[in-house]
Amino acid sequence: MQIVQAQNQDFDLQSIRGLVGNDWNGVNLAIRHELKSDVALVNSVSQYIICSGGKRLRPLLVLLAARACGYTGERHILAAAIIEFIHTATLLHDDVVDDSELRRGQDTANSVFGNEASVLVGDFLYSRAFQLMVQVGQMRVMEELADATNTIAEGEVLQLMNCNNPDTTEDMYMDVIFRKTARLFQAGVLIGAILADQTRAVENAFIEYGKQLGLAFQLVDDALDYDASNKKLGKNIGDDLAEGKPTLPLIFALKRGSPAEQRTIRKAIEQGGLTEIDSIMAAIETTGALAYTITRARQACEQAIEALGKVPDSTYKTALIQLAEFSVERRY
């Protein structure tokens, strides 16, 4: 089933990066420079995961938000690198916790280097991020990133608690994806406003934009996990089910399915694995679970765009709107 249809054929992520071309190059240079370590294994693992083909959407958001707020300095480049380091650290840890073997179409770092190295290099990236926060030299930026990092950790623990629990509700699920995904989106755009010394009204607009954008992004991710027509996702179909994760497509199908489908889904969540993947994919299809999940994502996207109403018009604001649209139109 094709769950996402691009509405803007002219949208090009690369053109958005081009809008902040000098900043974008600066972020990439900062990432490479700050990854360096005297420990060879740290260099190997961090370079492997950083250079593995990610979209780097989060640092891009920092750059666009700062410029949309009229910021003319350079600290947003370091802030964007910090956001990417925090995100990458969570990926390293997540793949160990989930025992994942594939990310972005290639072997995960833990598959290549082992769980121990992945966890420890994730710790290195977290600590390097906090070193860079000191270099930014603004207490509110440090406070926001520290709070976001703590919330992400709580979200990962909550997700672990929900694993293999078929009684996970939609509200419980939404709380997890806010903490583990949307909170870092929120921090990134808010930092742009803080660096530009914007008003509280503009800061609040970016807080809401980042939250809703992050929710939309994760909702689509979780829908794509059950989209058999997708060839670009870079991971195996049904990975969430294999780990016993009750994401929204499963939660909705469990609520709306027939008694037989409900029994199958409950058992699959409780036990993990993919032995019933065909039956569960059919249940997700017949109950409209993917369509519902994408509808929720589009609602979040609309709220994100609406929140930008208090931000002055500019090409950077337009790019932020396009990125919100991309979050629900993407196929990977």
Rosetta silent file (secondary structure, phi, psi, omega in degrees, C-alpha in Angstrom):
SEQUENCE: MQIVQAQNQDFDLQSIRGLVGNDWNGVNLAIRHELKSDVALVNSVSQYIICSGGKRLRPLLVLLAARACGYTGERHILAAAIIEFIHTATLLHDDVVDDSELRRGQDTANSVFGNEASVLVGDFLYSRAFQLMVQVGQMRVMEELADATNTIAEGEVLQLMNCNNPDTTEDMYMDVIFRKTARLFQAGVLIGAILADQTRAVENAFIEYGKQLGLAFQLVDDALDYDASNKKLGKNIGDDLAEGKPTLPLIFALKRGSPAEQRTIRKAIEQGGLTEIDSIMAAIETTGALAYTITRARQACEQAIEALGKVPDSTYKTALIQLAEFSVERRY
SCORE:     score description
SCORE:     0.000 S_00000001
   1 L     0.000  130.290  176.926    0.000    0.000    0.000 S_00000001
   2 L   -88.018  114.357 -170.658    1.378    3.433   -0.900 S_00000001
   3 L   -96.807  -16.104 -177.133    0.758    5.547    2.156 S_00000001
   4 L  -131.131  128.363  176.920    2.320    8.865    1.181 S_00000001
   5 L  -118.701  121.562 -179.295    1.801   10.787   -2.032 S_00000001
   6 L   -63.271  127.063  179.294    3.992   13.821   -2.605 S_00000001
   7 L   -93.434  -20.764 -179.033    1.819   16.881   -3.071 S_00000001
   8 L  -118.591   93.754 -176.721    4.676   19.196   -4.005 S_00000001
   9 L   -67.081  -18.620 -178.209    6.645   17.651   -6.861 S_00000001
  10 L   -85.892   -5.794 -177.077    8.991   20.647   -6.891 S_00000001
  11 L   -66.970  133.939 -179.419   10.126   20.064   -3.325 S_00000001
  12 L  -141.817  114.250 -178.961   13.840   19.351   -3.113 S_00000001
  13 H   -59.265  -35.057 -179.414   15.604   18.845    0.206 S_00000001
  14 H   -64.694  -35.132  179.367   18.890   19.778   -1.428 S_00000001
  15 H   -68.245  -31.422  176.147   17.535   23.169   -2.477 S_00000001
  16 H   -66.014  -43.677  177.043   16.598   23.877    1.142 S_00000001
  17 H   -61.234  -36.719  179.415   20.163   23.113    2.185 S_00000001
  18 H   -62.895  -27.965  179.058   21.328   25.436   -0.573 S_00000001
  19 H   -62.331  -31.737  177.721   19.382   28.278    1.022 S_00000001
  20 L  -117.741   43.096 -170.987   21.760   28.097    3.980 S_00000001
  21 H   -53.358  -49.866 -179.640   24.686   26.833    1.901 S_00000001
  22 H   -64.554  -41.865  177.091   27.534   28.497    3.789 S_00000001
  23 H   -62.180  -43.183 -178.099   25.999   27.569    7.126 S_00000001
  24 H   -61.813  -43.531  176.694   25.435   23.996    5.939 S_00000001
  25 H   -63.762  -37.372  178.318   29.060   23.646    4.887 S_00000001
  26 H   -64.151  -39.741  178.213   30.103   25.092    8.225 S_00000001
  27 H   -64.320  -45.019 -179.748   28.072   22.519   10.121 S_00000001
  28 H   -62.947  -38.797  176.474   29.573   19.647    8.162 S_00000001
  29 H   -66.434  -41.798  179.454   33.077   20.981    8.790 S_00000001
  30 H   -63.095  -40.911  179.240   32.329   21.435   12.498 S_00000001
  31 H   -60.976  -47.579 -179.105   30.996   17.875   12.759 S_00000001
  32 H   -63.056  -42.695 -178.098   34.121   16.419   11.158 S_00000001
  33 H   -65.869  -44.411 -174.189   36.440   18.545   13.289 S_00000001
  34 H   -79.279  -11.445  176.431   34.707   17.865   16.589 S_00000001
  35 L   -77.098  -16.679 -173.534   34.494   14.114   15.980 S_00000001
  36 L   -64.585  139.335  179.573   38.249   13.781   16.205 S_00000001
  37 L  -144.350  154.599  175.080   39.616   11.811   19.111 S_00000001
  38 L   -73.217  -12.790 -178.344   42.985   10.408   20.174 S_00000001
  39 L   -95.535  117.721 -172.341   41.245    7.042   20.506 S_00000001
  40 H   -60.261  -40.565 -177.383   41.169    5.254   17.144 S_00000001
  41 H   -66.245  -34.899  175.984   38.005    3.226   17.834 S_00000001
  42 H   -60.880  -45.952  178.013   36.088    6.378   18.737 S_00000001
  43 H   -59.598  -44.638 -175.604   37.053    7.856   15.385 S_00000001
  44 H   -64.169  -48.704 -176.235   36.062    4.700   13.500 S_00000001
  45 H   -69.998  -45.032 -177.114   32.629    4.239   15.073 S_00000001
  46 H   -66.138  -41.077  176.485   31.640    7.914   15.118 S_00000001
  47 H   -63.742  -37.823 -178.865   32.722    8.439   11.513 S_00000001
  48 H   -61.537  -47.882 -175.564   30.834    5.305   10.474 S_00000001
  49 H   -77.185  -38.297 -179.897   27.520    6.418   11.939 S_00000001
  50 H   -65.494  -35.270 -175.882   27.842   10.141   11.100 S_00000001
  51 L   -97.009   21.763 -173.145   28.694    9.379    7.467 S_00000001
  52 L   -91.644   13.953  170.625   26.012    6.721    6.991 S_00000001
  53 L    95.958   20.476  178.526   23.697    8.787    4.822 S_00000001
  54 L   -70.611  160.460 -178.140   21.307   10.522    7.229 S_00000001
  55 L   -75.867  -20.331 -175.669   19.243   13.523    6.132 S_00000001
  56 L    53.213   43.142 -179.305   20.627   15.726    8.927 S_00000001
  57 H   -67.385  -37.186 -176.426   17.209   17.314    9.160 S_00000001
  58 H   -64.512  -49.568  175.730   17.671   18.359   12.785 S_00000001
  59 H   -64.235  -31.825  176.958   20.771   20.529   12.272 S_00000001
  60 H   -61.897  -38.395  178.509   19.154   21.979    9.154 S_00000001
  61 H   -63.812  -38.108  177.599   16.229   23.096   11.287 S_00000001
  62 H   -59.987  -47.214 -178.258   18.579   24.901   13.668 S_00000001
  63 H   -62.217  -47.098 -177.484   20.098   26.862   10.785 S_00000001
  64 H   -65.849  -41.901 -179.959   16.768   27.767    9.218 S_00000001
  65 H   -63.322  -43.706  179.871   15.169   28.798   12.513 S_00000001
  66 H   -61.623  -46.334 -179.580   18.097   31.026   13.417 S_00000001
  67 H   -68.235  -35.685  177.186   18.073   32.745   10.035 S_00000001
  68 H   -63.694  -26.421  179.216   14.277   33.047   10.075 S_00000001
  69 L   -90.993    4.208  177.338   14.679   34.921   13.356 S_00000001
  70 L    84.519   15.239 -179.533   17.217   37.302   11.841 S_00000001
  71 L   -69.038  136.009 -177.100   20.293   35.847   13.518 S_00000001
  72 L  -120.863    2.918 -178.959   23.535   37.043   11.901 S_00000001
  73 L   -86.742 -157.938 -176.508   26.172   35.387   14.086 S_00000001
  74 L  -125.951   -4.097 -176.034   27.886   32.010   13.846 S_00000001
  75 H   -68.693  -18.662  178.474   27.007   30.169   17.058 S_00000001
  76 H   -66.209  -24.596  178.170   24.053   28.501   15.342 S_00000001
  77 H   -67.484  -45.532  177.042   26.549   26.390   13.370 S_00000001
  78 H   -65.959  -38.512  178.489   27.999   24.920   16.548 S_00000001
  79 H   -62.166  -39.492  178.931   24.477   24.495   17.963 S_00000001
  80 H   -64.972  -40.105  176.728   23.461   22.545   14.853 S_00000001
  81 H   -63.319  -39.013  178.436   26.478   20.244   15.254 S_00000001
  82 H   -60.616  -46.048  179.224   25.510   19.671   18.885 S_00000001
  83 H   -58.332  -42.375 -179.764   21.994   18.637   17.869 S_00000001
  84 H   -67.141  -36.770  178.377   23.416   16.152   15.360 S_00000001
  85 H   -66.009  -42.448  178.589   25.779   14.666   17.961 S_00000001
  86 H   -62.804  -45.762  178.814   22.944   14.176   20.438 S_00000001
  87 H   -60.022  -44.832 -178.227   20.789   12.582   17.756 S_00000001
  88 H   -65.039  -37.834  176.968   23.609   10.291   16.633 S_00000001
  89 H   -60.761  -41.498  179.180   24.289    9.208   20.204 S_00000001
  90 H   -65.116  -35.857  178.384   20.653    8.169   20.576 S_00000001
  91 H   -63.649  -44.580  179.429   20.876    6.143   17.348 S_00000001
  92 H   -59.551  -45.784 -179.574   23.922    4.262   18.596 S_00000001
  93 H   -69.249  -41.521 -179.796   22.213    3.454   21.876 S_00000001
  94 H   -58.607  -44.271 -176.190   18.856    2.646   20.267 S_00000001
  95 H   -66.279  -29.848  174.999   20.358    0.109   17.902 S_00000001
  96 H   -71.203  -48.283 -179.486   21.982   -1.715   20.804 S_00000001
  97 H   -60.061  -41.435 -176.723   18.778   -1.732   22.864 S_00000001
  98 L   -85.997   -5.348 -176.036   16.727   -2.879   19.858 S_00000001
  99 L    54.637   41.840 -177.528   19.390   -5.330   18.631 S_00000001
 100 L   -76.669  149.098 -179.877   19.000   -3.718   15.197 S_00000001
 101 L  -116.174  -12.872 -174.960   21.049   -4.923   12.248 S_00000001
 102 E  -139.916  132.881  174.740   20.121   -2.395    9.570 S_00000001
 103 E  -147.334  132.232  179.788   19.848    1.398    9.526 S_00000001
 104 L    54.350   33.396  174.975   19.698    3.678    6.475 S_00000001
 105 L    80.415    7.205  177.804   20.242    0.667    4.247 S_00000001
 106 E  -137.660  168.716 -178.956   23.509   -0.460    5.791 S_00000001
 107 E   -59.504  139.595  176.584   24.727   -2.490    8.750 S_00000001
 108 L   -68.356  160.051 -179.515   24.290   -0.770   12.106 S_00000001
 109 H   -61.317  -36.526  179.644   27.384    0.284   14.037 S_00000001
 110 H   -68.971  -28.009  175.865   26.734   -2.364   16.677 S_00000001
 111 H   -69.508  -33.479 -176.435   26.637   -5.017   13.955 S_00000001
 112 H   -87.030  -45.161 -171.301   30.034   -3.877   12.684 S_00000001
 113 H  -107.334  -13.214 -178.029   31.867   -2.850   15.857 S_00000001
 114 L   100.179  156.664 -177.724   29.911   -4.617   18.626 S_00000001
 115 H   -63.705  -40.787 -176.017   27.509   -3.430   21.302 S_00000001
 116 H   -61.146  -47.227 -179.730   30.196   -2.341   23.752 S_00000001
 117 H   -64.455  -39.351 -178.770   31.884    0.020   21.292 S_00000001
 118 H   -64.013  -44.461  179.391   28.543    1.455   20.139 S_00000001
 119 H   -63.197  -45.748 -175.351   27.391    2.265   23.665 S_00000001
 120 H   -69.906  -36.981  176.917   30.704    3.828   24.661 S_00000001
 121 H   -71.326  -32.994  171.469   31.026    5.914   21.497 S_00000001
 122 H   -58.611  -41.891  176.091   27.443    7.053   22.038 S_00000001
 123 H   -62.392  -40.071  177.479   28.582    8.233   25.461 S_00000001
 124 H   -59.512  -44.004 -178.635   31.508   10.024   23.812 S_00000001
 125 H   -66.356  -39.324  175.056   29.149   11.876   21.465 S_00000001
 126 H   -59.609  -48.837 -176.367   26.909   12.924   24.358 S_00000001
 127 H   -67.860  -35.970  176.527   29.863   14.232   26.341 S_00000001
 128 H   -65.198  -37.706  176.784   31.348   15.981   23.303 S_00000001
 129 H   -58.639  -41.016 -178.784   27.977   17.654   22.739 S_00000001
 130 H   -73.111  -30.410  172.111   28.100   19.050   26.264 S_00000001
 131 H   -61.655  -41.926 -178.812   31.653   20.288   25.720 S_00000001
 132 H   -69.977  -31.221  176.124   30.421   22.176   22.670 S_00000001
 133 H   -58.880  -38.374  178.382   27.507   23.650   24.635 S_00000001
 134 H   -62.884  -39.274  179.139   30.081   25.352   26.839 S_00000001
 135 H   -65.096  -34.123  176.368   31.680   26.828   23.726 S_00000001
 136 H   -60.576  -39.095  169.536   28.323   28.280   22.636 S_00000001
 137 L    73.604   30.852  178.380   28.443   30.129   25.936 S_00000001
 138 L  -132.386  118.588 -171.078   24.757   30.882   26.475 S_00000001
 139 H   -59.944  -39.175 -178.115   23.073   29.522   29.570 S_00000001
 140 H   -66.347  -33.561  175.737   19.583   29.258   28.068 S_00000001
 141 H   -65.648  -45.248  178.388   20.951   27.179   25.182 S_00000001
 142 H   -60.911  -43.060 -179.684   22.685   24.861   27.653 S_00000001
 143 H   -62.078  -44.744 -178.474   19.518   24.619   29.738 S_00000001
 144 H   -64.172  -44.443 -178.701   17.358   23.759   26.719 S_00000001
 145 H   -70.231  -36.561  176.873   19.726   21.077   25.430 S_00000001
 146 H   -64.545  -44.004  178.493   20.232   19.571   28.876 S_00000001
 147 H   -63.586  -42.508 -179.144   16.469   19.372   29.406 S_00000001
 148 H   -63.291  -43.727 -179.139   15.939   17.894   25.933 S_00000001
 149 H   -62.424  -39.963  178.368   18.620   15.238   26.447 S_00000001
 150 H   -66.184  -40.539  179.048   17.074   14.208   29.757 S_00000001
 151 H   -65.030  -39.190  177.657   13.602   14.010   28.213 S_00000001
 152 H   -60.248  -44.183  179.167   14.926   11.843   25.365 S_00000001
 153 H   -61.283  -41.313  176.841   16.393    9.413   27.893 S_00000001
 154 H   -62.166  -40.388  179.139   13.048    9.246   29.687 S_00000001
 155 H   -62.369  -39.933  178.926   11.316    8.562   26.371 S_00000001
 156 H   -64.880  -39.223  178.296   13.631    5.657   25.620 S_00000001
 157 H   -66.833  -42.484  177.762   12.897    4.149   29.031 S_00000001
 158 H   -61.129  -41.340  177.952    9.148    4.602   28.517 S_00000001
 159 H   -62.630  -39.438  177.103    9.391    2.903   25.126 S_00000001
 160 H   -62.587  -39.619  178.373   11.236    0.015   26.753 S_00000001
 161 H   -66.087  -32.987 -179.454    8.455   -0.268   29.335 S_00000001
 162 H   -79.581  -18.295 -179.461    5.839   -0.339   26.570 S_00000001
 163 L   -57.923  137.312  179.160    7.608   -3.074   24.609 S_00000001
 164 L    64.519   19.782  178.023    5.630   -6.332   24.541 S_00000001
 165 L  -112.534  100.054 -178.282    2.675   -4.545   26.149 S_00000001
 166 L   -70.822   -8.085  179.060   -0.459   -4.912   23.972 S_00000001
 167 L   -93.676   10.122  174.845   -2.366   -2.628   26.334 S_00000001
 168 L   -61.727  128.520 -178.072   -0.291    0.392   25.326 S_00000001
 169 L   -92.369  167.881  177.022   -2.713    3.206   24.512 S_00000001
 170 H   -62.120  -38.741  178.606   -2.490    5.852   21.829 S_00000001
 171 H   -63.628  -41.402  177.613   -1.851    8.484   24.500 S_00000001
 172 H   -62.104  -42.514  178.764    1.010    6.430   25.929 S_00000001
 173 H   -62.414  -46.026 -178.588    2.469    6.054   22.443 S_00000001
 174 H   -63.890  -34.645  176.586    2.189    9.793   21.695 S_00000001
 175 H   -63.181  -42.438  179.866    3.959   10.597   24.969 S_00000001
 176 H   -63.682  -47.541 -174.897    6.846    8.331   23.981 S_00000001
 177 H   -72.249  -26.205  171.950    7.311    9.780   20.501 S_00000001
 178 H   -63.658  -48.375 -175.413    7.186   13.320   21.837 S_00000001
 179 H   -66.907  -47.993 -170.739    9.947   12.530   24.306 S_00000001
 180 H   -83.949  -19.770 -177.761   12.194   10.385   22.144 S_00000001
 181 H  -124.572  -58.210 -170.720   11.804   12.228   18.816 S_00000001
 182 H   -67.103  -29.216 -176.326    9.872   15.491   18.868 S_00000001
 183 H   -62.207  -34.805  179.555   11.667   16.961   21.873 S_00000001
 184 H   -75.599  -35.875  172.046   14.952   17.261   19.966 S_00000001
 185 H   -57.568  -45.813 -178.696   13.203   18.866   16.964 S_00000001
 186 H   -60.547  -45.769 -179.188   11.693   21.315   19.425 S_00000001
 187 H   -62.259  -41.480 -177.131   15.043   22.091   21.027 S_00000001
 188 H   -60.289  -49.048 -178.050   16.710   22.683   17.677 S_00000001
 189 H   -73.867  -32.778  178.867   14.336   25.342   16.404 S_00000001
 190 H   -65.186  -37.739  179.320   13.968   26.974   19.822 S_00000001
 191 H   -60.483  -37.826  176.526   17.736   27.411   20.057 S_00000001
 192 H   -57.978  -42.224  179.341   17.623   29.355   16.791 S_00000001
 193 H   -70.236  -37.876  179.248   15.147   31.784   18.358 S_00000001
 194 H   -64.243  -45.561 -179.730   17.147   32.017   21.596 S_00000001
 195 H   -61.396  -32.801  179.920   20.379   32.837   19.771 S_00000001
 196 L   -85.378    2.391  179.329   18.557   35.591   17.861 S_00000001
 197 L    55.295   46.807 -178.812   17.173   37.004   21.132 S_00000001
 198 L   -79.376  168.512  179.585   13.620   36.726   19.840 S_00000001
 199 L   -71.136  163.333  177.525   10.449   37.496   21.789 S_00000001
 200 H   -62.416  -33.121  179.675    8.692   34.895   23.912 S_00000001
 201 H   -62.815  -43.349  178.438    5.863   34.856   21.383 S_00000001
 202 H   -69.182  -40.957  176.556    8.250   33.795   18.619 S_00000001
 203 H   -57.479  -45.535 -179.993    9.965   31.302   20.929 S_00000001
 204 H   -63.763  -34.917  177.071    6.589   29.755   21.746 S_00000001
 205 H   -62.167  -42.615  179.674    5.788   29.549   18.038 S_00000001
 206 H   -72.135  -32.601  175.241    8.957   27.556   17.451 S_00000001
 207 H   -59.355  -46.041 -179.589    8.300   25.355   20.481 S_00000001
 208 H   -70.323  -41.917  178.424    4.953   24.333   18.973 S_00000001
 209 H   -58.347  -49.608 -178.112    6.363   24.043   15.448 S_00000001
 210 H   -62.737  -41.164  178.520    9.186   21.777   16.586 S_00000001
 211 H   -61.098  -52.274 -175.647    6.903   19.602   18.660 S_00000001
 212 H   -68.188  -36.406  176.600    4.338   19.060   15.908 S_00000001
 213 H   -62.946  -44.281  179.559    6.991   18.578   13.221 S_00000001
 214 H   -64.273  -39.272  176.961    8.717   15.926   15.322 S_00000001
 215 H   -63.203  -46.169  179.560    5.451   14.122   15.990 S_00000001
 216 H   -59.215  -44.385 -178.045    4.602   14.132   12.280 S_00000001
 217 H   -60.403  -46.171 -178.040    8.049   12.824   11.394 S_00000001
 218 H   -71.614  -36.245  176.197    7.872    9.905   13.838 S_00000001
 219 H   -59.313  -43.398  177.847    4.291    9.023   12.918 S_00000001
 220 H   -66.184  -41.811  176.464    5.341    8.678    9.287 S_00000001
 221 H   -54.084  -45.671 -176.033    8.385    6.636   10.314 S_00000001
 222 H   -72.483  -29.226  173.858    6.163    4.226   12.190 S_00000001
 223 H   -70.578  -41.679 -179.021    3.723    3.971    9.274 S_00000001
 224 H   -62.369  -24.638  178.998    6.554    3.305    6.824 S_00000001
 225 L   -63.133  -19.520  179.462    7.612    0.341    8.960 S_00000001
 226 L  -116.305   16.699 -179.801    4.481   -1.432    7.678 S_00000001
 227 L   -97.714   99.006 -174.871    4.512   -0.113    4.110 S_00000001
 228 L   -66.521  -19.174 -178.397    5.448   -3.100    1.941 S_00000001
 229 L   -82.448  -10.714 -175.668    5.685   -0.907   -1.181 S_00000001
 230 L   -82.074  126.986 -179.718    8.498    1.191    0.249 S_00000001
 231 L  -111.648   -3.283 -171.544   11.963    0.302   -1.058 S_00000001
 232 L  -108.767   -0.730 -171.318   13.887    3.338    0.213 S_00000001
 233 L   -64.865  -33.532  178.333   13.383    3.181    3.976 S_00000001
 234 L    85.576   15.323  172.076   16.709    1.472    4.631 S_00000001
 235 L  -146.693  172.128 -176.018   15.455   -1.012    7.205 S_00000001
 236 L   -79.329  141.155  175.322   13.471   -4.219    7.197 S_00000001
 237 L   -62.039  133.785  177.961    9.661   -4.151    7.004 S_00000001
 238 L    84.220   13.898  179.472    8.179   -5.053   10.381 S_00000001
 239 H   -57.991  -40.715 -179.354   11.232   -4.184   12.476 S_00000001
 240 H   -63.993  -40.834  178.514    9.028   -2.566   15.126 S_00000001
 241 H   -64.586  -41.549 -179.700    6.845   -5.654   15.319 S_00000001
 242 H   -58.907  -30.804  179.812    9.897   -7.902   15.591 S_00000001
 243 L   -90.848    0.230 -179.131   10.925   -5.914   18.669 S_00000001
 244 L    73.595   25.597 -179.530    7.438   -6.030   20.183 S_00000001
 245 L   -86.676  119.928  177.896    6.958   -2.268   19.844 S_00000001
 246 L   -85.619   82.968  176.970    3.275   -1.242   19.863 S_00000001
 247 L   -82.618  174.891 -170.433    3.405    1.728   17.493 S_00000001
 248 H   -58.745  -40.768  177.536    0.271    3.526   16.293 S_00000001
 249 H   -56.998  -40.043  178.221   -0.525    1.253   13.301 S_00000001
 250 H   -71.444  -42.324 -179.151   -0.602   -1.752   15.647 S_00000001
 251 H   -60.193  -43.900 -179.399   -2.454    0.088   18.408 S_00000001
 252 H   -68.574  -44.188 -179.981   -5.159    1.208   15.962 S_00000001
 253 H   -64.097  -36.401  177.820   -5.452   -2.199   14.267 S_00000001
 254 H   -64.970  -35.592 -179.752   -5.713   -3.889   17.660 S_00000001
 255 H   -74.303  -36.998 -172.932   -8.554   -1.555   18.596 S_00000001
 256 H  -101.817  -10.245 -174.924  -10.465   -1.878   15.313 S_00000001
 257 L   -73.505  168.228  174.920   -9.659   -5.435   14.216 S_00000001
 258 L   -68.478  164.030  177.622  -11.840   -8.516   14.407 S_00000001
 259 H   -52.966  -40.941  179.816  -11.531  -10.747   17.491 S_00000001
 260 H   -65.837  -42.120  178.688   -9.237  -13.094   15.557 S_00000001
 261 H   -65.300  -39.000  178.879   -7.075  -10.187   14.376 S_00000001
 262 H   -62.531  -41.973  178.846   -6.928   -8.800   17.898 S_00000001
 263 H   -63.190  -42.097 -179.630   -5.719  -12.129   19.260 S_00000001
 264 H   -64.048  -44.557 -178.099   -3.040  -12.347   16.585 S_00000001
 265 H   -67.602  -43.369  179.233   -1.808   -8.799   17.165 S_00000001
 266 H   -58.867  -45.191 -179.235   -1.791   -9.138   20.956 S_00000001
 267 H   -63.865  -41.081 -179.032    0.255  -12.322   20.735 S_00000001
 268 H   -64.502  -41.140  178.105    2.687  -10.762   18.272 S_00000001
 269 H   -65.691  -43.690 -177.635    3.264   -7.736   20.520 S_00000001
 270 H   -64.212  -37.713 -173.303    3.712   -9.913   23.588 S_00000001
 271 H  -102.073  -18.084 -173.926    6.167  -12.280   21.942 S_00000001
 272 L    69.421 -176.605  179.302    7.816  -10.133   19.267 S_00000001
 273 L    89.551  172.429 -172.946    9.014  -11.729   16.060 S_00000001
 274 L  -122.737   22.690 -176.686    7.582  -11.861   12.556 S_00000001
 275 L   -64.402  -27.892 -178.423    5.900  -15.262   12.386 S_00000001
 276 L  -111.390   25.071 -173.126    2.485  -13.623   11.867 S_00000001
 277 H   -60.141  -39.301 -178.582    3.665  -10.663    9.792 S_00000001
 278 H   -64.456  -43.645  179.205    1.425  -11.465    6.794 S_00000001
 279 H   -65.298  -38.652 -178.428   -1.713  -11.697    8.932 S_00000001
 280 H   -72.015  -39.219  175.611   -0.825   -8.521   10.791 S_00000001
 281 H   -60.819  -38.376  178.371   -0.079   -6.607    7.593 S_00000001
 282 H   -66.539  -40.265  179.111   -3.508   -7.684    6.331 S_00000001
 283 H   -65.695  -40.601  177.389   -5.151   -6.520    9.556 S_00000001
 284 H   -61.554  -38.724  179.123   -3.389   -3.162    9.344 S_00000001
 285 H   -66.833  -50.391 -173.174   -4.651   -2.837    5.771 S_00000001
 286 H   -70.940  -28.306 -179.981   -8.277   -3.782    6.443 S_00000001
 287 H   -85.233   -8.668 -178.005   -8.633   -1.623    9.552 S_00000001
 288 L    74.948   25.699 -174.840   -7.210    1.472    7.851 S_00000001
 289 H   -65.706  -37.470  178.668   -4.448    1.735   10.444 S_00000001
 290 H   -68.825  -42.730  178.721   -1.892    3.217    8.063 S_00000001
 291 H   -60.742  -39.989  179.063   -4.350    5.786    6.740 S_00000001
 292 H   -64.661  -43.503 -179.449   -5.198    6.773   10.327 S_00000001
 293 H   -62.659  -43.328  178.510   -1.539    7.108   11.251 S_00000001
 294 H   -67.021  -35.213  175.817   -0.834    9.301    8.224 S_00000001
 295 H   -61.191  -43.943  177.073   -3.923   11.396    9.017 S_00000001
 296 H   -61.693  -38.689  178.833   -2.532   12.030   12.494 S_00000001
 297 H   -64.758  -42.339 -179.455    0.793   12.973   10.909 S_00000001
 298 H   -67.737  -34.729  175.559   -0.861   15.416    8.524 S_00000001
 299 H   -62.754  -42.193  177.694   -2.779   17.000   11.388 S_00000001
 300 H   -64.344  -40.637  177.765    0.496   17.527   13.226 S_00000001
 301 H   -59.835  -44.968  179.339    2.031   18.992   10.066 S_00000001
 302 H   -61.612  -40.366  178.742   -0.833   21.472    9.749 S_00000001
 303 H   -67.129  -36.568  177.413   -0.416   22.513   13.372 S_00000001
 304 H   -61.959  -47.175 -178.898    3.322   22.984   12.847 S_00000001
 305 H   -65.013  -41.882  178.967    2.734   25.265    9.867 S_00000001
 306 H   -60.365  -36.602 -178.572    0.003   27.177   11.686 S_00000001
 307 H   -63.060  -27.057 -178.913    2.383   27.808   14.599 S_00000001
 308 H   -74.307    0.155 -179.911    4.747   29.675   12.282 S_00000001
 309 H   -57.647  -28.856 -179.201    2.125   32.408   11.856 S_00000001
 310 H   -86.967   -1.187  179.535    3.896   34.506   14.490 S_00000001
 311 L   -94.937  133.044 -179.214    7.230   34.240   12.686 S_00000001
 312 L   -57.625  144.583  179.687    8.017   37.028   10.168 S_00000001
 313 L   -65.532  140.792  177.230    7.761   36.004    6.514 S_00000001
 314 L  -170.175  169.511  175.500   11.031   35.135    4.792 S_00000001
 315 H   -63.895  -28.863  179.985   12.519   32.535    2.490 S_00000001
 316 H   -71.499  -39.279  175.736   13.706   30.710    5.620 S_00000001
 317 H   -63.620  -42.497  177.165   10.187   30.541    7.013 S_00000001
 318 H   -58.183  -40.573  178.677    8.981   29.197    3.659 S_00000001
 319 H   -64.398  -38.183  177.411   11.674   26.523    3.877 S_00000001
 320 H   -64.010  -38.034  175.610   10.482   25.563    7.362 S_00000001
 321 H   -64.111  -43.330  179.160    6.968   25.148    5.972 S_00000001
 322 H   -63.147  -36.475  178.428    8.329   22.984    3.154 S_00000001
 323 H   -67.425  -34.368  174.913   10.184   20.804    5.655 S_00000001
 324 H   -63.941  -42.351  177.451    6.954   20.254    7.558 S_00000001
 325 H   -64.750  -40.327  177.553    5.323   19.144    4.310 S_00000001
 326 H   -59.408  -35.568 -176.335    8.305   16.917    3.561 S_00000001
 327 H   -59.804  -27.357  179.523    7.884   15.212    6.935 S_00000001
 328 H  -107.100  -10.497 -179.295    4.599   13.666    5.778 S_00000001
 329 H   -96.763  -14.391 -172.609    5.311   13.331    2.059 S_00000001
 330 L   -68.301  159.232  178.887    8.619   11.487    2.340 S_00000001
 331 L  -116.660    9.761 -177.341    9.138    7.859    1.467 S_00000001
 332 L  -154.336    0.000    0.000   12.257    7.303    3.542 S_00000001
